[in-house]
């Protein structure tokens, strides 16, 4: 019988099996994946058409495959479809946004936001069939109740959020990265434990039939990369 693994530092490690594909297929896949994600847009106008819970579960499962510091997986994905709770979240978010737009944001910031058509009205928080609120677990508790900090929390949760957004798009749905600041109200409304901090709020659903998005361009490859050969 073939050896299926070995112990390293007392922990089992198993062989990694990668898919053996041709260079031609590799190039094709990489181009297709780019084209698929390049069609992704942030959408602010949602349909209230229902999305099966199993789809949301699969999307969250995908985000949970992200790498994390010391494999601590310091994230929690809270999926909300309850209409009353979504309405409470909207009211609290708009309160913070009104403060942001009127007192916290600089003139330059407001000017940069203008082409995107965003404002203090967050009706999508009630219309979208699902909200996914991502919390970061700043620390964890062991079996004795002692507190231990997690590692590279922001980096880990940020990567997971990128994979979450990609999974949403892959499922044929749309989303918007919403970060009302401060976001403490989310932990309070969802009654989250003290070790969790709100990181990102994502409405998830179909775009409405009349949805519009800004006509904007992304930076070219030469603007976002450097190749050292």
C-alpha positions as CSV (number, residue, x, y, z in Angstrom):
1,X,0.0,0.0,0.0
2,X,1.3,3.4,-1.0
3,X,2.3,5.9,1.7
4,X,-0.6,8.4,1.9
5,X,1.2,10.9,4.1
6,X,3.7,11.7,6.8
7,X,3.9,13.4,10.1
8,X,5.6,16.9,10.2
9,X,5.9,18.4,13.7
10,X,3.4,15.9,14.9
11,X,0.8,16.8,12.3
12,X,-0.2,14.7,9.3
13,X,0.6,16.0,5.8
14,X,-0.8,14.4,2.7
15,X,0.3,14.4,-0.9
16,X,-1.0,17.3,-3.0
17,X,-2.6,16.2,-6.2
18,X,-2.7,18.9,-8.9
19,X,-4.5,18.8,-12.2
20,X,-2.1,18.0,-15.1
21,X,-3.2,20.3,-17.9
22,X,-1.4,21.4,-21.1
23,X,0.2,24.8,-21.5
24,X,-2.4,25.5,-24.1
25,X,-5.3,24.8,-21.8
26,X,-3.6,26.7,-19.0
27,X,-3.4,29.8,-21.2
28,X,-7.0,29.3,-22.3
29,X,-8.3,28.9,-18.8
30,X,-6.4,32.0,-17.5
31,X,-7.8,34.1,-20.3
32,X,-11.3,32.9,-19.8
33,X,-11.2,33.5,-16.1
34,X,-9.9,37.0,-16.6
35,X,-12.7,37.7,-19.2
36,X,-15.3,36.4,-16.7
37,X,-14.1,38.6,-13.8
38,X,-13.5,41.6,-16.0
39,X,-17.3,41.6,-16.7
40,X,-17.9,42.0,-13.0
41,X,-19.3,45.3,-11.9
42,X,-20.4,46.8,-8.6
43,X,-24.2,47.1,-8.8
44,X,-26.4,49.4,-6.7
45,X,-29.8,48.5,-8.2
46,X,-31.0,45.1,-7.2
47,X,-34.0,42.9,-7.9
48,X,-35.8,41.3,-5.0
49,X,-36.0,38.0,-6.8
50,X,-35.3,35.1,-4.4
51,X,-31.9,33.4,-4.3
52,X,-31.9,29.8,-3.0
53,X,-30.1,29.5,0.4
54,X,-28.0,26.6,-1.0
55,X,-26.4,29.0,-3.5
56,X,-25.4,31.4,-0.7
57,X,-24.1,28.5,1.3
58,X,-21.9,27.4,-1.7
59,X,-20.6,30.9,-2.1
60,X,-19.6,31.1,1.5
61,X,-18.0,27.7,1.3
62,X,-15.9,29.0,-1.5
63,X,-14.8,32.0,0.5
64,X,-13.9,29.7,3.4
65,X,-11.2,28.0,1.2
66,X,-9.1,31.1,1.4
67,X,-5.6,30.9,2.9
68,X,-5.1,32.4,6.3
69,X,-2.4,33.2,8.9
70,X,-1.4,29.9,10.6
71,X,-4.7,28.5,9.1
72,X,-6.7,30.2,11.8
73,X,-9.5,31.1,9.4
74,X,-10.4,34.2,11.3
75,X,-13.7,35.0,9.6
76,X,-17.4,34.6,10.1
77,X,-19.9,35.1,7.2
78,X,-23.3,36.1,8.4
79,X,-26.0,35.7,5.8
80,X,-29.2,37.7,6.4
81,X,-32.5,37.3,4.5
82,X,-34.8,38.4,7.3
83,X,-36.6,41.4,6.0
84,X,-37.0,43.1,9.4
85,X,-33.4,42.7,10.2
86,X,-32.3,44.0,6.7
87,X,-34.5,47.1,7.3
88,X,-32.8,47.7,10.7
89,X,-29.4,47.4,9.0
90,X,-30.4,49.9,6.4
91,X,-31.6,52.5,8.9
92,X,-28.3,52.1,10.9
93,X,-26.1,52.2,7.8
94,X,-27.8,55.3,6.4
95,X,-27.4,57.1,9.7
96,X,-23.7,56.5,9.6
97,X,-23.5,57.4,5.9
98,X,-25.3,60.7,6.4
99,X,-22.7,61.6,9.0
100,X,-20.0,60.6,6.6
101,X,-21.2,62.6,3.7
102,X,-22.1,65.6,5.7
103,X,-19.2,65.8,8.2
104,X,-16.5,63.1,7.8
105,X,-15.6,63.0,4.1
106,X,-13.3,65.5,2.5
107,X,-14.3,67.5,-0.5
108,X,-11.8,65.5,-2.6
109,X,-13.3,62.3,-1.4
110,X,-16.8,63.4,-2.3
111,X,-15.6,64.6,-5.7
112,X,-13.9,61.2,-6.4
113,X,-17.2,59.4,-5.5
114,X,-19.4,61.6,-7.7
115,X,-18.9,59.6,-10.9
116,X,-20.0,56.4,-9.2
117,X,-23.5,57.8,-8.4
118,X,-23.3,56.8,-4.7
119,X,-25.1,58.7,-2.0
120,X,-26.6,58.2,1.5
121,X,-29.6,56.2,0.2
122,X,-28.9,52.5,0.7
123,X,-32.2,51.0,-0.4
124,X,-30.3,48.0,-1.8
125,X,-29.8,46.8,1.8
126,X,-33.6,46.1,1.9
127,X,-34.2,45.1,-1.7
128,X,-31.4,42.5,-2.2
129,X,-32.6,39.1,-1.1
130,X,-29.4,38.4,0.9
131,X,-26.9,40.4,2.8
132,X,-23.6,38.8,3.7
133,X,-21.8,40.6,6.5
134,X,-18.2,39.5,6.9
135,X,-16.7,39.7,10.4
136,X,-13.1,39.3,11.3
137,X,-12.2,37.3,14.4
138,X,-9.5,39.5,16.0
139,X,-8.8,36.8,18.6
140,X,-10.1,33.4,19.6
141,X,-10.8,31.6,22.8
142,X,-9.3,28.2,23.7
143,X,-11.2,25.4,25.5
144,X,-10.2,27.0,28.8
145,X,-11.6,30.4,27.8
146,X,-8.2,32.0,27.5
147,X,-7.8,34.6,24.7
148,X,-5.3,34.2,21.9
149,X,-4.7,36.7,19.1
150,X,-5.1,35.5,15.5
151,X,-2.4,36.3,12.9
152,X,-2.6,38.5,9.8
153,X,-6.3,38.9,10.3
154,X,-7.0,41.8,7.9
155,X,-4.9,40.1,5.2
156,X,-6.6,36.8,5.6
157,X,-10.1,38.2,5.7
158,X,-9.4,40.5,2.8
159,X,-8.3,37.5,0.7
160,X,-11.5,35.6,1.7
161,X,-13.6,38.6,0.7
162,X,-12.0,38.7,-2.8
163,X,-12.8,35.0,-3.2
164,X,-16.3,35.6,-1.9
165,X,-16.9,38.4,-4.5
166,X,-15.5,36.1,-7.3
167,X,-17.9,33.3,-6.2
168,X,-20.9,35.7,-6.2
169,X,-20.0,36.7,-9.8
170,X,-19.4,33.1,-10.8
171,X,-22.9,32.2,-9.6
172,X,-24.4,34.8,-12.0
173,X,-25.2,37.2,-9.2
174,X,-24.1,40.8,-8.4
175,X,-22.9,42.6,-5.3
176,X,-21.6,45.8,-4.0
177,X,-18.8,46.3,-1.4
178,X,-20.4,48.4,1.2
179,X,-18.3,49.6,4.2
180,X,-20.4,52.0,6.3
181,X,-17.9,53.4,8.8
182,X,-17.9,52.9,11.7
183,X,-19.6,49.5,11.4
184,X,-20.0,48.7,15.1
185,X,-23.8,48.7,14.7
186,X,-23.6,45.5,12.6
187,X,-22.1,43.5,15.5
188,X,-24.8,44.9,17.8
189,X,-27.7,44.2,15.5
190,X,-26.5,40.7,14.7
191,X,-25.5,40.0,18.4
192,X,-22.0,38.9,17.5
193,X,-19.5,37.8,20.1
194,X,-16.9,40.3,21.5
195,X,-14.0,38.9,19.4
196,X,-15.6,39.8,16.1
197,X,-15.4,43.1,14.2
198,X,-17.4,44.0,11.1
199,X,-15.2,44.0,8.0
200,X,-17.5,44.2,4.9
201,X,-21.1,44.2,4.0
202,X,-22.2,42.7,0.7
203,X,-25.8,42.8,-0.7
204,X,-26.2,39.8,-3.0
205,X,-28.8,39.1,-5.6
206,X,-29.8,39.8,-9.3
207,X,-29.4,43.2,-10.9
208,X,-32.7,44.9,-11.4
209,X,-34.0,45.2,-15.0
210,X,-33.2,48.9,-15.0
211,X,-29.8,48.7,-13.3
212,X,-27.2,51.1,-14.5
213,X,-23.5,51.1,-13.8
214,X,-20.9,53.8,-14.4
215,X,-19.1,53.7,-17.7
216,X,-15.6,53.4,-16.3
217,X,-12.4,51.7,-17.4
218,X,-9.9,49.6,-15.4
219,X,-6.2,50.3,-15.4
220,X,-4.2,48.5,-18.1
221,X,-1.8,45.7,-17.2
222,X,1.2,47.9,-17.7
223,X,-0.2,50.3,-15.1
224,X,-0.8,47.7,-12.4
225,X,2.2,45.4,-12.8
226,X,6.0,45.1,-13.2
227,X,7.7,42.0,-14.6
228,X,11.3,41.3,-13.6
229,X,12.8,38.8,-16.0
